[in-house]
Each structure stands twice: as C-alpha cells, then as structure tokens.
C-alpha cells in the first residue's frame, strides 16, 4: 500500500485547508468514500484489508491525507471529526509527524499502525520534518 500511495501514480488532490476552512494550511487529499457511496470504486480494494479489521455498522467517510515536509513541526489545530461515531487513523509511513490529542497524548506516525478513538475526541495532526511527506488514511464510521 505504501509504495502505491506514495508513488508517482496515486491521484492526490490539493485542498486549501487541513483542519477547518480558512485555517491557513494546505494538504493533498484523496476521498475513497463519503455519504454512503464509493467515490472511487477503483481504489476501494486498496483499503479493504483495513476495513475488514474495523467493527462498523455504517461507513461515513474514508479519506487519505498527505502533508508535505516543513522546516519545523506544525500542528494544524484541534478539531473533532464527527459529532457521533468512531475514527480510525491508519499511518502509511514512518515519520516524526504525529496525531496529538487534547489531553497531550501523541501518537507517532509509524507505518501500518491503526489507532481508533471516539470521533468527538479533539485531536490535531501535524506535519513532519524528517520525510518528504506524512500520509495517513482517516476512517469515520458508526
């Protein structure tokens, strides 16, 4: 998965924010699934092994985020993903970027790590300084 998603031919799309609209940051994003429909049937097989590990009744959204390297670690602001449900983050590559929770806990980006938490839990992603990019897949479900 890492070789493909971080390779030359994966279709990343520029998004003019990271956590909330007009936050002054940017990222590249790929939407797999949103609002009960596949956004890209062609790529759903890529995430099927992860989906098979999640215990969900209803899939709400699945998207991949690519943050580019920065000179210093930048946290992109505390936010919640949804008002209900669960969030899982699957880390595609190793880097010194992380997910930080409001209580101060940090989850370092380690390839093939999956972290699950309540979607109402405030958290922030970060950039990285030791790799060209930080790539994660974000799953929201009930």
C-alpha positions as CSV (number, residue, x, y, z in Angstrom):
1,X,0.0,0.0,0.0
2,X,2.8,2.4,0.9
3,X,4.6,2.0,-2.4
4,X,1.4,2.7,-4.3
5,X,0.0,5.6,-2.3
6,X,3.4,7.3,-2.1
7,X,4.3,6.5,-5.7
8,X,4.0,8.6,-8.9
9,X,0.5,7.5,-10.0
10,X,-1.7,7.9,-6.9
11,X,-4.2,10.7,-7.6
12,X,-3.7,13.3,-4.9
13,X,-5.9,16.5,-4.9
14,X,-4.9,19.9,-3.5
15,X,-7.1,21.1,-0.6
16,X,-6.8,24.7,0.7
17,X,-7.1,23.8,4.4
18,X,-6.2,21.0,6.8
19,X,-8.5,21.0,9.9
20,X,-11.0,23.8,9.3
21,X,-11.9,26.1,6.4
22,X,-9.6,29.0,6.0
23,X,-7.1,27.7,8.6
24,X,-4.1,29.0,6.5
25,X,-2.7,25.5,5.8
26,X,-3.0,23.1,2.9
27,X,-2.8,19.4,2.2
28,X,-3.3,16.8,-0.5
29,X,-6.3,14.5,-0.1
30,X,-7.9,11.5,-1.7
31,X,-11.5,10.7,-1.0
32,X,-12.3,6.9,-1.0
33,X,-15.8,7.0,0.4
34,X,-18.3,9.7,1.6
35,X,-22.0,9.8,2.4
36,X,-22.8,6.2,1.7
37,X,-21.1,6.0,-1.7
38,X,-17.8,5.0,-3.1
39,X,-16.0,8.0,-4.5
40,X,-13.6,5.7,-6.3
41,X,-14.5,2.1,-6.8
42,X,-11.2,1.6,-8.5
43,X,-9.3,2.2,-5.2
44,X,-11.6,0.6,-2.6
45,X,-9.7,-2.7,-2.9
46,X,-6.7,-0.9,-1.5
47,X,-8.3,-0.2,1.8
48,X,-10.4,-3.4,2.1
49,X,-7.8,-5.1,4.4
50,X,-8.2,-2.2,6.9
51,X,-12.0,-2.1,6.6
52,X,-12.1,-5.8,7.4
53,X,-10.4,-5.1,10.8
54,X,-12.8,-2.3,11.8
55,X,-16.1,-3.1,13.6
56,X,-18.5,-0.8,11.9
57,X,-22.2,-0.8,11.1
58,X,-22.1,2.2,8.7
59,X,-19.2,3.7,6.9
60,X,-19.4,7.5,6.9
61,X,-16.2,8.7,5.2
62,X,-12.7,7.4,4.3
63,X,-10.0,9.8,3.1
64,X,-6.3,9.9,2.8
65,X,-4.3,12.9,3.8
66,X,-0.8,13.8,2.5
67,X,1.0,16.6,4.4
68,X,4.3,17.9,2.9
69,X,7.5,18.3,4.9
70,X,8.0,21.5,6.8
71,X,11.1,23.1,8.4
72,X,9.6,22.7,11.8
73,X,6.7,20.5,13.1
74,X,3.4,22.3,12.5
75,X,0.2,21.2,14.4
76,X,-2.9,22.1,12.4
77,X,-5.4,22.8,15.1
78,X,-7.6,20.8,17.5
79,X,-10.8,19.5,15.9
80,X,-13.3,16.7,16.0
81,X,-14.1,14.5,13.0
82,X,-17.8,13.9,13.6
83,X,-20.4,14.5,16.3
84,X,-21.0,10.8,16.5
85,X,-19.2,7.6,15.8
86,X,-15.6,6.4,15.7
87,X,-12.5,7.5,13.9
88,X,-9.5,5.3,13.0
89,X,-6.3,6.6,11.6
90,X,-4.1,4.3,9.6
91,X,-0.5,5.5,9.3
92,X,1.1,4.8,5.9
93,X,4.7,5.8,6.5
94,X,7.2,6.3,9.3
95,X,8.0,9.9,10.1
96,X,8.3,12.3,13.1
97,X,4.8,13.7,12.5
98,X,2.0,12.7,14.8
99,X,-1.6,12.9,16.0
100,X,-2.0,14.8,19.2
101,X,-5.0,14.6,21.5
102,X,-6.3,17.4,23.7
103,X,-5.1,15.6,26.8
104,X,-1.5,15.8,25.4
105,X,-1.1,12.2,24.2
106,X,0.8,11.9,21.0
107,X,0.6,9.0,18.5
108,X,3.8,9.0,16.3
109,X,3.3,8.1,12.7
110,X,4.5,4.5,12.3
111,X,3.9,2.5,9.1
112,X,0.9,0.1,9.3
113,X,-0.3,1.4,12.7
114,X,-4.0,1.7,13.2
115,X,-5.4,3.9,16.0
116,X,-9.2,4.0,16.9
117,X,-10.9,6.7,19.1
118,X,-14.2,8.4,19.6
119,X,-14.9,10.9,16.7
120,X,-15.8,13.6,19.3
121,X,-12.3,13.4,20.8
122,X,-10.4,16.6,20.0
123,X,-7.2,16.0,18.1
124,X,-4.7,17.6,15.7
125,X,-2.5,16.2,13.0
126,X,1.0,17.6,12.3
127,X,3.5,17.9,9.5
128,X,6.8,16.2,9.6
129,X,10.4,17.3,9.2
130,X,12.3,14.1,8.6
131,X,10.5,12.8,5.5
132,X,9.2,14.5,2.3
133,X,5.6,13.7,3.3
134,X,3.3,12.3,6.0
135,X,0.5,10.1,4.8
136,X,-2.5,8.8,6.7
137,X,-5.9,7.3,6.0
138,X,-8.8,8.6,8.1
139,X,-11.8,6.3,8.6
140,X,-15.1,7.7,10.1
141,X,-17.9,5.2,10.9
142,X,-20.6,4.2,13.3
